[in-house]
């Protein structure tokens, strides 16, 4: 009888040596997300507290969007990231705003291509959302239409955006891209866009980089007020193909927070941003402070309530839809 009790006590002690919070002994994000607790549940990292815990742990100390189960979204050192604000104000801003200008025959264009001789760079710039009704239409797509497989990389993408990209691609962009690649040795291709146009520019950059096997040094992506268009696998694949990517966000612009990042590491359900986030929390006047996101998806959206829809249409202190009337030639 004494032997039985002793064995039971030993078994109990062994089981207690691996409690649910055993993940707490891990002190780095990369180690945490690749570990399990004593019961086989995955460990997850909280960027709010810089700590590790079992995915079965319930805690009020960490914001739901700051949990990660994936090493891709672990915090990184941003001290060496070189953000060129002058380039964004003086080169990208006018080229994005110009998408709102009517063409010579008064038709509306949703994208255009241009060649910058002094940079040996081709620009593909995509027009953004212009009306509240278009925003509503996009919102319906986010919540009611399923994401579909992106056929050039891993991951899934919102079908609304993918179909719009292919429509524009087949109506002229493909011809322009292939011609410039033939005629200009070592040409760079830059992709710019605002809102809806930012999502299209993101898809286009990954598609072109992968299809034409372009080195990462030859591509650049800049978006203003871009929503989430795919899952975490799509975001990671994008960053590998187009490492020179910038998602610029203005203060209380609500669109970068859509759709919400629910189930952030579930590729079948979650929506996820790629790198690199630049957030201007207090306006975008010359000299305004900005923050560089320490993770691909830092969910700046949780900080925008109450949101300001005007922040979505105004970037670097110009109203994008009408700035073309002044010539778009002087950044404020």
Buried (B, 14 or more C-beta within 10 A) or exposed (E): EEEEEEEEEEEEEEEEEEEBBBBBEBEEBEBBBBBBBBEEBBBBBBBEEEBBBBBEBEEEEBEEBBBBBBBBBBBBEBEEBEBEBEEBBBBBBBBBBBBBBEEEEEEEBBBBBEBBEEEBBBBBBBBBBBEEEEBEEBBEBBEEEEBBEBEBBBBBBBBBBBEBBBEBBEEEBBEBBEEBBEEBEEBBBBBBBBBBBBBBBBBBBBBBBBEEEBEBEBBBBBBBBBBBBBBBBBBBBBBBBBBBBBBBBBBBBBBBBBBBBEBBBEBEEBBBBBBBBBBBBEBBEEEBEBBBBBBBBBBBBBBBEEBEEEBBBBBBBBEBBEBBEEEBEEBE
